[in-house]
Amino acid sequence: MFKGDKTKPESPDRLNRLVSGTKITGDISANSSLRIDGEVLGNIECNGKLVLGQEGQVNGNIVATEVEIDGKVEGNINAEILLVLHETAVVVGDIFTGRIVIEDGAQIDGNIKTGDQSKKLKKGIGRTNGKKIETSEVVY
């Protein structure tokens, strides 16, 4: 109706980007895909695909539909559908995912749960307040 009307819904294919050299302290929530080449000190919740570039670092928990890692994560990862760890990936924390692809050279220091087990987990992110927190727990 109006020329400047911008009430169109967000496309899930839109990409948010945090470039190299940028550092964010605090939790991030995104309704579309997210690429991180900088540093995040906090939890990330993404309703799309999360890509962590080779220079990217996350000190916090990640909850996303799909996750692709080239950088370093210190925290738990909950990827609903798929997690891809490339050869330069370093993960210090537990992994919960429907499916996983691990390239030769990727490093993991933590537990991995895939398939049906990961779908029985409650997802969510709590406040960090400077403390490492657990984002998932098994539901019996």
DSSP file (Angstrom, degrees, kcal/mol; ACC not computed):
  #  RESIDUE AA STRUCTURE BP1 BP2  ACC     N-H-->O    O-->H-N    N-H-->O    O-->H-N    TCO  KAPPA ALPHA  PHI   PSI    X-CA   Y-CA   Z-CA
    1    1 A M              0   0    0      0, 0.0     2,-0.3     0, 0.0     3,-0.0   0.000 360.0 360.0 360.0 -52.3    0.0    0.0    0.0
    2    2 A F    >   -     0   0    0      1,-0.1     3,-1.4     0, 0.0     0, 0.0  -0.753 360.0-129.4 -99.1 146.9    2.7    2.5    1.0
    3    3 A K  T 3  S+     0   0    0     -2,-0.3    -1,-0.1     1,-0.3     0, 0.0   0.862 108.7  42.0 -61.4 -37.8    5.9    2.9   -1.0
    4    4 A G  T 3  S+     0   0    0      2,-0.0     2,-0.4    -3,-0.0    -1,-0.3   0.195  79.1 138.7 -96.1  15.7    8.1    2.6    2.1
    5    5 A D    <   +     0   0    0     -3,-1.4     3,-0.1     1,-0.1     0, 0.0  -0.480  22.6 174.5 -67.3 119.1    6.2   -0.3    3.7
    6    6 A K        +     0   0    0     -2,-0.4    -1,-0.1     1,-0.1    -3,-0.0  -0.305  36.5 120.4-120.7  47.3    8.8   -2.8    5.1
    7    7 A T        +     0   0    0      2,-0.0    -1,-0.1     3,-0.0     3,-0.1   0.176  34.7 131.9 -97.6  17.6    6.5   -5.2    6.9
    8    8 A K        -     0   0    0     -3,-0.1     3,-0.1     1,-0.1    -2,-0.0  -0.429  65.1-104.5 -67.0 142.6    7.6   -8.2    4.9
    9    9 A P        -     0   0    0      0, 0.0     2,-0.2     0, 0.0    -1,-0.1  -0.318  41.5 -93.1 -67.3 153.8    8.5  -11.3    7.0
   10   10 A E        -     0   0    0     -3,-0.1    -3,-0.0     1,-0.1     0, 0.0  -0.455  37.2-128.9 -66.2 133.4   12.2  -12.1    7.6
   11   11 A S    >   -     0   0    0     -2,-0.2     3,-1.6     1,-0.1    -1,-0.1  -0.703   6.1-140.0 -81.8 133.1   13.5  -14.6    5.1
   12   12 A P  T 3  S+     0   0    0      0, 0.0    21,-1.0     0, 0.0    -1,-0.1   0.664 101.0  64.9 -68.0 -12.8   15.3  -17.6    6.7
   13   13 A D  T 3  S+     0   0    0     19,-0.1    19,-0.1    35,-0.1     2,-0.1   0.499  75.9 112.1 -86.7  -3.9   17.9  -17.4    4.0
   14   14 A R    <   -     0   0    0     -3,-1.6    19,-1.0     1,-0.1     2,-0.5  -0.407  62.4-137.4 -68.1 147.8   19.1  -13.9    5.0
   15   15 A L  E     -a   33   0A   0     17,-0.1     2,-0.3    -2,-0.1    19,-0.2  -0.936  12.4-161.4-117.3 124.2   22.6  -13.9    6.4
   16   16 A N  E     -a   34   0A   0     17,-2.5    19,-2.7    -2,-0.5     2,-0.4  -0.793  20.1-159.6 -93.5 145.2   23.8  -12.0    9.5
   17   17 A R  E     -a   35   0A   0     -2,-0.3     2,-0.6    17,-0.2    19,-0.2  -0.990  23.0-167.8-138.3 133.6   27.6  -11.6    9.6
   18   18 A L  E     -a   36   0A   0     17,-2.5    19,-3.5    -2,-0.4    20,-0.8  -0.959  30.9-145.2-114.7 108.8   30.2  -10.8   12.3
   19   19 A V    >   -     0   0    0     -2,-0.6     3,-1.7    18,-0.2    20,-0.2  -0.247  26.5 -80.3 -80.6 162.1   33.4  -10.0   10.5
   20   20 A S  T 3  S+     0   0    0      1,-0.2    18,-0.2    18,-0.1    -1,-0.2  -0.277 116.4  32.9 -57.3 138.8   37.0  -10.7   11.6
   21   21 A G  T 3  S+     0   0    0      1,-0.3     2,-0.4    16,-0.3    -1,-0.2   0.320  92.4 115.0  94.0  -7.6   38.3   -8.3   14.2
   22   22 A T    <   -     0   0    0     -3,-1.7    17,-2.8    -4,-0.0     2,-0.4  -0.809  45.3-167.7 -99.3 136.8   34.9   -7.8   15.8
   23   23 A K  E     -h   39   0B   0     -2,-0.4     2,-0.4    15,-0.2    17,-0.2  -0.989   1.8-170.3-126.7 128.2   34.3   -9.0   19.4
   24   24 A I  E     -h   40   0B   0     15,-2.7    17,-3.2    -2,-0.4     2,-0.6  -0.967   7.7-161.2-119.5 132.4   30.9   -9.2   21.0
   25   25 A T  E     +h   41   0B   0     -2,-0.4     2,-0.2    15,-0.2    17,-0.2  -0.959  59.8  44.6-111.0 116.3   30.3   -9.9   24.7
   26   26 A G  S    S-     0   0    0     15,-2.2     2,-0.1    -2,-0.6    15,-0.1  -0.661  93.1 -54.7 135.2 167.5   26.8  -11.1   25.4
   27   27 A D        -     0   0    0     -2,-0.2     2,-0.4    15,-0.2    17,-0.2  -0.462  44.7-150.2 -78.6 148.0   24.3  -13.6   24.0
   28   28 A I  E     -b   44   0A   0     15,-2.9    17,-2.7    -2,-0.1     2,-0.4  -0.967  10.9-173.7-120.7 135.1   23.2  -13.5   20.4
   29   29 A S  E     -b   45   0A   0     -2,-0.4     2,-0.4    15,-0.2    17,-0.2  -0.995   9.1-179.8-127.5 124.8   19.8  -14.6   19.1
   30   30 A A  E     -b   46   0A   0     15,-2.8    17,-2.6    -2,-0.4    18,-0.1  -0.983  25.8-161.7-129.7 136.2   19.2  -14.8   15.3
   31   31 A N  S    S+     0   0    0     -2,-0.4     2,-0.2    15,-0.2    15,-0.1   0.396  83.4  37.1 -92.4   1.8   16.0  -15.7   13.4
   32   32 A S  S    S-     0   0    0      1,-0.1    16,-0.4   -19,-0.1    15,-0.2  -0.787 107.7 -53.2-138.5-177.0   18.0  -16.3   10.2
   33   33 A S  E     -a   15   0A   0    -19,-1.0   -17,-2.5   -21,-1.0     2,-0.4  -0.160  50.7-158.1 -63.8 155.9   21.5  -17.7    9.2
   34   34 A L  E     -ac  16  50A   0     15,-2.6    17,-2.8   -19,-0.2     2,-0.4  -0.999  11.1-164.5-141.8 132.3   24.6  -16.4   10.9
   35   35 A R  E     -ac  17  51A   0    -19,-2.7   -17,-2.5    -2,-0.4     2,-0.5  -0.980  10.0-165.6-117.8 131.2   28.3  -16.3    9.9
   36   36 A I  E     +ac  18  52A   0     15,-3.0    17,-2.8    -2,-0.4    20,-0.3  -0.964  27.3 154.2-121.7 118.6   30.9  -15.5   12.5
   37   37 A D  S    S+     0   0    0    -19,-3.5   -16,-0.3    -2,-0.5   -18,-0.2   0.352  70.1  57.3-114.6  -2.4   34.5  -14.7   11.6
   38   38 A G  S    S-     0   0    0    -20,-0.8    19,-2.2   -18,-0.2     2,-0.4   0.029  97.3 -73.3-103.9-147.2   35.1  -12.6   14.8
   39   39 A E  E     -hi  23  57B   0    -17,-2.8   -15,-2.7   -20,-0.2     2,-0.5  -0.961  33.3-168.3-125.1 135.4   34.8  -13.5   18.5
   40   40 A V  E     -hi  24  58B   0     17,-2.4    19,-2.9    -2,-0.4     2,-0.8  -0.986   7.7-168.3-123.9 124.2   31.7  -14.0   20.6
   41   41 A L  E     +hi  25  59B   0    -17,-3.2   -15,-2.2    -2,-0.5     2,-0.3  -0.810  67.7  43.4-106.9  86.6   31.9  -14.3   24.4
   42   42 A G  S    S-     0   0    0     -2,-0.8   -15,-0.2    17,-0.6     2,-0.2  -0.921  95.0 -56.7 159.5 176.1   28.4  -15.5   25.1
   43   43 A N        -     0   0    0     -2,-0.3   -15,-2.9    17,-0.2     2,-0.4  -0.481  41.1-149.5 -84.2 153.2   25.7  -18.0   24.0
   44   44 A I  E     -bd  28  62A   0     17,-2.9    19,-2.5   -17,-0.2     2,-0.5  -0.990  11.9-175.7-127.0 129.4   24.3  -18.2   20.4
   45   45 A E  E     +bd  29  63A   0    -17,-2.7   -15,-2.8    -2,-0.4     2,-0.4  -0.989  12.5 177.9-122.9 121.3   20.8  -19.2   19.5
   46   46 A C  E     -bd  30  64A   0     17,-2.9    19,-0.8    -2,-0.5   -15,-0.2  -0.984  26.8-159.2-131.7 123.6   20.2  -19.4   15.7
   47   47 A N  E    S+     0   0A   0    -17,-2.6     2,-0.2    -2,-0.4   -14,-0.2   0.026  84.9  30.2 -88.3  28.0   17.0  -20.5   13.9
   48   48 A G  E    S-     0   0A   0    -16,-0.4    18,-1.4   -18,-0.1    17,-1.3  -0.576 113.3 -35.1-149.8-146.4   19.0  -21.2   10.7
   49   49 A K  E     - d   0  66A   0     -2,-0.2   -15,-2.6    16,-0.2     2,-0.5  -0.773  48.0-156.1 -93.4 133.1   22.5  -22.2    9.8
   50   50 A L  E     -cd  34  67A   0     16,-2.6    18,-2.6    -2,-0.4     2,-0.5  -0.945   8.6-170.4-108.4 124.6   25.4  -21.0   11.9
   51   51 A V  E     -cd  35  68A   0    -17,-2.8   -15,-3.0    -2,-0.5     2,-0.7  -0.972   6.5-162.7-116.3 124.7   28.8  -20.9   10.2
   52   52 A L  E     -cd  36  69A   0     16,-2.9    18,-2.5    -2,-0.5    19,-0.8  -0.927  20.1-141.7-107.2 110.9   31.9  -20.3   12.3
   53   53 A G    >   -     0   0    0    -17,-2.8     3,-1.5    -2,-0.7    17,-0.2  -0.060  29.0 -94.8 -67.5 170.9   34.8  -19.2   10.0
   54   54 A Q  T 3  S+     0   0    0      1,-0.3    -1,-0.1    16,-0.1   -17,-0.1   0.809 128.0  42.2 -59.0 -34.0   38.4  -20.3   10.5
   55   55 A E  T 3  S+     0   0    0     16,-0.1    -1,-0.3   -19,-0.0   -18,-0.1   0.484  95.5 111.0 -89.5  -3.6   39.3  -17.1   12.4
   56   56 A G    <   -     0   0    0     -3,-1.5    16,-2.2   -20,-0.3     2,-0.3  -0.408  44.9-172.6 -77.3 147.1   36.0  -17.3   14.4
   57   57 A Q  E     -ij  39  72B   0    -19,-2.2   -17,-2.4    14,-0.2     2,-0.4  -1.000   7.2-170.5-139.0 138.0   35.9  -18.1   18.1
   58   58 A V  E     -ij  40  73B   0     14,-2.3    16,-3.1    -2,-0.3     2,-0.7  -0.987   7.7-172.6-129.9 122.8   32.9  -18.7   20.4
   59   59 A N  E     +ij  41  74B   0    -19,-2.9   -17,-0.6    -2,-0.4     2,-0.3  -0.797  67.1  48.3-108.9  84.5   33.2  -18.9   24.2
   60   60 A G  S    S-     0   0    0     -2,-0.7     2,-0.2    14,-0.7   -17,-0.2  -0.937  95.3 -58.5 165.2 177.8   29.7  -20.1   25.0
   61   61 A N        -     0   0    0     -2,-0.3   -17,-2.9    14,-0.2     2,-0.4  -0.571  41.1-148.5 -88.2 148.1   27.0  -22.5   24.0
   62   62 A I  E     +de  44  77A   0     14,-2.9    16,-2.9    -2,-0.2     2,-0.4  -0.967  15.0 178.8-120.1 129.9   25.6  -22.8   20.5
   63   63 A V  E     +de  45  78A   0    -19,-2.5   -17,-2.9    -2,-0.4     2,-0.3  -0.987  26.2 137.9-127.3 120.1   22.0  -23.9   19.7
   64   64 A A  E     -de  46  79A   0     14,-2.4    16,-2.5    -2,-0.4   -17,-0.2  -0.971  60.8-115.1-155.2 165.4   21.1  -23.9   15.9
   65   65 A T  E    S+     0   0A   0    -17,-1.3    16,-3.1   -19,-0.8    17,-0.9   0.946 105.1   5.8 -69.2 -49.8   19.3  -25.9   13.2
   66   66 A E  E    S-de  49  82A   0    -18,-1.4   -16,-2.6    15,-0.2     2,-0.4  -0.982  71.1-164.1-133.5 146.5   22.6  -26.6   11.4
   67   67 A V  E     -de  50  83A   0     15,-2.3    17,-2.5    -2,-0.3     2,-0.4  -0.998   7.4-173.6-135.4 136.1   26.2  -25.8   12.4
   68   68 A E  E     -de  51  84A   0    -18,-2.6   -16,-2.9    -2,-0.4     2,-0.5  -0.990  14.7-163.7-129.1 121.6   29.4  -25.7   10.3
   69   69 A I  E     +de  52  85A   0     15,-3.1    17,-2.7    -2,-0.4    20,-0.3  -0.914  33.9 147.7-117.8 128.0   32.6  -25.1   12.2
   70   70 A D  S    S+     0   0    0    -18,-2.5   -17,-0.2    -2,-0.5    -1,-0.1   0.470  74.0  48.1-118.0 -20.0   36.1  -24.1   10.9
   71   71 A G  S    S-     0   0    0    -19,-0.8    19,-2.3    18,-0.1     2,-0.4   0.175  97.9 -62.2-101.3-145.0   37.1  -22.1   14.0
   72   72 A K  E     -jk  57  90B   0    -16,-2.2   -14,-2.3    17,-0.2     2,-0.4  -0.918  36.2-173.3-119.2 134.4   37.1  -22.7   17.8
   73   73 A V  E     -jk  58  91B   0     17,-2.8    19,-3.0    -2,-0.4     2,-0.6  -0.992   8.2-172.5-125.3 126.3   34.2  -23.3   20.2
   74   74 A E  E     +jk  59  92B   0    -16,-3.1   -14,-0.7    -2,-0.4     2,-0.3  -0.856  65.7  46.2-114.1  92.5   34.6  -23.5   24.0
   75   75 A G  S    S-     0   0    0     17,-1.2   -14,-0.2    -2,-0.6     2,-0.2  -0.883  96.6 -55.3 157.0 173.7   31.1  -24.6   25.0
   76   76 A N        -     0   0    0     57,-0.3   -14,-2.9    -2,-0.3     2,-0.5  -0.478  42.1-148.9 -80.3 149.6   28.4  -27.1   24.1
   77   77 A I  E     -ef  62  95A   0     17,-2.6    19,-2.7   -16,-0.2     2,-0.5  -0.981  12.0-175.3-120.3 127.2   26.9  -27.4   20.6
   78   78 A N  E     +ef  63  96A   0    -16,-2.9   -14,-2.4    -2,-0.5     2,-0.7  -0.903   8.0 177.0-121.8 100.3   23.3  -28.4   20.0
   79   79 A A  E     -ef  64  97A   0     17,-2.3    19,-1.2    -2,-0.5    20,-0.2  -0.912  16.9-157.4-106.4 111.2   22.7  -28.8   16.2
   80   80 A E  E    S+     0   0A   0    -16,-2.5   -15,-0.2    -2,-0.7   -14,-0.2   0.886  84.0   8.0 -57.2 -46.2   19.2  -30.0   15.6
   81   81 A I  E    S+     0   0A   0    -16,-3.1    18,-0.9     1,-0.3     2,-0.3   0.875 127.7   0.9-103.8 -55.2   19.8  -31.4   12.1
   82   82 A L  E     -ef  66  99A   0    -17,-0.9   -15,-2.3    16,-0.2     2,-0.4  -0.998  43.8-165.7-148.1 140.3   23.5  -31.4   11.1
   83   83 A L  E     -ef  67 100A   0     16,-1.7    18,-2.5    -2,-0.3     2,-0.5  -0.998  11.2-168.2-124.3 127.7   26.9  -30.5   12.5
   84   84 A V  E     -ef  68 101A   0    -17,-2.5   -15,-3.1    -2,-0.4     2,-0.6  -0.974   1.6-167.4-117.7 122.2   29.9  -30.3   10.2
   85   85 A L  E     -ef  69 102A   0     16,-3.2    18,-2.9    -2,-0.5    21,-0.2  -0.931  12.2-154.8-110.0 111.6   33.4  -30.0   11.7
   86   86 A H    >   -     0   0    0    -17,-2.7     3,-2.3    -2,-0.6    19,-0.0  -0.270  36.7 -90.9 -79.4 171.8   36.1  -29.1    9.1
   87   87 A E  T 3  S+     0   0    0      1,-0.3   -17,-0.1    19,-0.1    -1,-0.1   0.726 126.1  49.7 -59.8 -24.5   39.7  -30.0    9.5
   88   88 A T  T 3  S+     0   0    0    -19,-0.1    -1,-0.3    18,-0.1   -18,-0.1   0.410  85.5 120.1 -93.7   2.4   40.6  -26.7   11.3
   89   89 A A    <   -     0   0    0     -3,-2.3    18,-2.8   -20,-0.3     2,-0.4  -0.417  40.3-172.0 -72.8 140.4   37.7  -27.0   13.8
   90   90 A V  E     -kl  72 107B   0    -19,-2.3   -17,-2.8    16,-0.2     2,-0.5  -0.985   4.0-177.4-131.7 121.4   38.4  -27.2   17.6
   91   91 A V  E     -kl  73 108B   0     16,-2.5    18,-2.9    -2,-0.4     2,-0.6  -0.979  11.5-176.7-124.1 122.3   35.5  -28.0   20.0
   92   92 A V  E     +kl  74 109B   0    -19,-3.0   -17,-1.2    -2,-0.5     2,-0.3  -0.877  62.0  46.3-114.6  94.3   36.0  -28.1   23.7
   93   93 A G  S    S-     0   0    0     16,-1.0     2,-0.2    -2,-0.6    16,-0.2  -0.895  93.8 -55.6 155.9 174.9   32.5  -29.1   25.0
   94   94 A D        -     0   0    0     -2,-0.3   -17,-2.6    16,-0.2     2,-0.4  -0.514  43.0-145.6 -85.2 151.0   29.8  -31.6   24.4
   95   95 A I  E     -fg  77 112A   0     16,-3.1    18,-2.5   -19,-0.2     2,-0.4  -0.961  15.1-179.0-121.6 131.5   28.0  -32.1   21.1
   96   96 A F  E     +fg  78 113A   0    -19,-2.7   -17,-2.3    -2,-0.4     2,-0.3  -0.991  25.3 141.7-127.8 120.2   24.3  -33.0   20.6
   97   97 A T  E     -fg  79 114A   0     16,-2.4    18,-0.7    -2,-0.4    21,-0.3  -0.996  56.6-127.0-157.5 156.7   23.2  -33.4   17.0
   98   98 A G  E    S+     0   0A   0    -19,-1.2    17,-1.2    -2,-0.3     2,-0.3   0.936  99.7   1.9 -68.9 -47.7   21.0  -35.3   14.6
   99   99 A R  E     -f   82   0A   0    -18,-0.9   -16,-1.7   -20,-0.2     2,-0.4  -0.962  69.2-158.1-139.2 154.5   23.9  -36.1   12.2
  100  100 A I  E     -f   83   0A   0     -2,-0.3     2,-0.4   -18,-0.2   -16,-0.2  -0.997   8.7-166.7-139.3 142.5   27.6  -35.2   12.3
  101  101 A V  E     -f   84   0A   0    -18,-2.5   -16,-3.2    -2,-0.4     2,-0.5  -0.997  12.5-172.0-124.7 124.2   30.4  -35.0    9.7
  102  102 A I  E     -f   85   0A   0     -2,-0.4   -16,-0.2   -18,-0.2     2,-0.2  -0.964  10.1-150.3-122.3 117.1   33.9  -34.8   11.0
  103  103 A E    >   -     0   0    0    -18,-2.9     3,-2.0    -2,-0.5     2,-0.1  -0.511  37.4 -87.0 -81.2 153.8   36.8  -34.1    8.6
  104  104 A D  T 3  S+     0   0    0      1,-0.2    -1,-0.1    -2,-0.2     3,-0.1  -0.400 116.7  30.5 -58.6 126.4   40.3  -35.5    9.3
  105  105 A G  T 3  S+     0   0    0      1,-0.4    -1,-0.2    -2,-0.1   -19,-0.1   0.096  83.0 130.4 108.6 -21.4   42.2  -33.0   11.6
  106  106 A A    <   -     0   0    0     -3,-2.0     2,-0.4   -21,-0.2    -1,-0.4  -0.380  48.6-142.2 -64.4 144.3   39.1  -31.7   13.5
  107  107 A Q  E     -l   90   0B   0    -18,-2.8   -16,-2.5    -3,-0.1     2,-0.4  -0.930  19.0-178.1-116.8 134.0   39.7  -31.7   17.3
  108  108 A I  E     -l   91   0B   0     -2,-0.4     2,-0.5   -18,-0.2   -16,-0.2  -0.996  12.4-178.7-132.8 127.9   37.0  -32.6   19.9
  109  109 A D  E     +l   92   0B   0    -18,-2.9   -16,-1.0    -2,-0.4     2,-0.3  -0.800  63.1  44.3-122.0  86.3   37.4  -32.6   23.6
  110  110 A G  S    S-     0   0    0     -2,-0.5     2,-0.2   -18,-0.2   -16,-0.2  -0.966  90.9 -57.4 165.6-176.6   34.0  -33.7   24.9
  111  111 A N        -     0   0    0     -2,-0.3   -16,-3.1     2,-0.0     2,-0.4  -0.600  38.5-149.8 -92.2 152.9   31.1  -36.1   24.5
  112  112 A I  E     -g   95   0A   0     -2,-0.2     2,-0.4   -18,-0.2   -16,-0.2  -0.991  12.8-179.1-125.4 129.5   29.1  -36.6   21.3
  113  113 A K  E     +g   96   0A   0    -18,-2.5   -16,-2.4    -2,-0.4     2,-0.2  -0.995  13.8 172.0-126.2 126.2   25.5  -37.7   21.1
  114  114 A T  E >   +g   97   0A   0     -2,-0.4     3,-0.9   -18,-0.2   -16,-0.2  -0.767  38.6  11.8-126.6 171.5   23.8  -38.2   17.7
  115  115 A G  T >> S-     0   0    0    -17,-1.2     4,-1.0   -18,-0.7     3,-0.5  -0.332 121.9  -3.7  69.2-139.5   20.6  -39.5   16.3
  116  116 A D  H 3> S+     0   0    0      1,-0.2     4,-0.6     2,-0.2     3,-0.4   0.821 128.9  61.6 -60.8 -34.9   17.6  -40.2   18.5
  117  117 A Q  H X4 S+     0   0    0     -3,-0.9     3,-1.1     1,-0.2    -1,-0.2   0.908 102.2  50.8 -59.6 -42.1   19.5  -39.5   21.7
  118  118 A S  H X4 S+     0   0    0     -3,-0.5     3,-1.1   -21,-0.3    -1,-0.2   0.791 103.3  59.9 -68.5 -26.0   20.1  -35.9   20.7
  119  119 A K  H 3< S+     0   0    0     -4,-1.0    -1,-0.3    -3,-0.4    -2,-0.2   0.630  95.6  63.1 -76.7 -12.5   16.3  -35.4   19.9
  120  120 A K  T << S+     0   0    0     -3,-1.1    19,-1.4    -4,-0.6     2,-0.3   0.343  85.1 104.1 -90.1   6.6   15.4  -36.2   23.5
  121  121 A L  E <  S-M  138   0C   0     -3,-1.1     2,-0.5    17,-0.2    17,-0.2  -0.659  72.4-126.9 -92.0 143.1   17.3  -33.2   24.7
  122  122 A K  E     -M  137   0C   0     15,-1.7    15,-0.6    -2,-0.3     2,-0.3  -0.752  28.2-146.5 -83.5 131.8   15.7  -30.0   25.9
  123  123 A K        +     0   0    0     -2,-0.5     2,-0.3    13,-0.1    13,-0.1  -0.728  37.7 115.2 -99.5 149.3   17.2  -27.0   24.0
  124  124 A G        -     0   0    0     -2,-0.3     2,-0.4    11,-0.2    -2,-0.0  -0.831  47.9-123.5 165.5 161.8   17.6  -23.6   25.5
  125  125 A I        -     0   0    0     -2,-0.3     2,-0.2   -82,-0.1    10,-0.1  -0.990  21.5-163.9-126.7 130.2   20.1  -21.0   26.5
  126  126 A G        -     0   0    0     -2,-0.4     2,-0.2     8,-0.1   -83,-0.2  -0.455  38.7 -78.0 -99.2 179.0   20.3  -19.5   30.0
  127  127 A R        -     0   0    0     -2,-0.2    -1,-0.1     1,-0.1     4,-0.0  -0.549  32.9-153.6 -77.4 143.2   22.1  -16.3   31.1
  128  128 A T    >   -     0   0    0     -2,-0.2     3,-2.7     2,-0.1    -1,-0.1   0.920  10.8-175.9 -85.4 -46.3   25.9  -16.6   31.4
  129  129 A N  T 3  S-     0   0    0      1,-0.3     3,-0.1     0, 0.0    -2,-0.1   0.847  83.7 -54.7  47.7  36.7   26.6  -13.9   34.0
  130  130 A G  T 3  S+     0   0    0      1,-0.3     2,-0.3     0, 0.0    -1,-0.3   0.501 119.5 108.5  80.7   3.5   30.3  -14.7   33.4
  131  131 A K  S <  S-     0   0    0     -3,-2.7     2,-0.4    -4,-0.0    -1,-0.3  -0.871  73.5-115.3-115.8 147.4   29.8  -18.4   34.2
  132  132 A K        -     0   0    0     -2,-0.3     2,-0.3    -3,-0.1   -57,-0.1  -0.654  41.4-170.6 -76.7 131.4   29.8  -21.4   31.9
  133  133 A I        -     0   0    0     -2,-0.4     2,-0.4    -7,-0.1   -57,-0.3  -0.860  24.5-116.2-124.9 158.9   26.3  -23.0   31.8
  134  134 A E        -     0   0    0     -2,-0.3    -8,-0.1     1,-0.1     3,-0.1  -0.764  21.6-172.6 -89.9 137.1   24.8  -26.2   30.5
  135  135 A T        +     0   0    0     -2,-0.4     2,-0.4     1,-0.1   -11,-0.2   0.552  64.3  45.4-106.9 -10.0   22.2  -25.7   27.8
  136  136 A S        -     0   0    0    -13,-0.1     2,-0.3   -15,-0.0   -13,-0.1  -0.974  54.6-179.5-136.5 147.7   20.9  -29.2   27.4
  137  137 A E  E     -M  122   0C   0    -15,-0.6   -15,-1.7    -2,-0.4     2,-0.2  -0.994  35.5-103.5-143.0 150.0   19.8  -32.0   29.6
  138  138 A V  E     -M  121   0C   0     -2,-0.3     2,-0.5   -17,-0.2   -17,-0.2  -0.505  29.0-149.0 -74.5 135.8   18.5  -35.5   28.9
  139  139 A V              0   0    0    -19,-1.4    -1,-0.0    -2,-0.2    -2,-0.0  -0.927 360.0 360.0-106.3 123.0   14.8  -36.0   29.3
  140  140 A Y              0   0    0     -2,-0.5    -1,-0.1     0, 0.0    -2,-0.0   0.416 360.0 360.0-100.2 360.0   13.7  -39.5   30.4
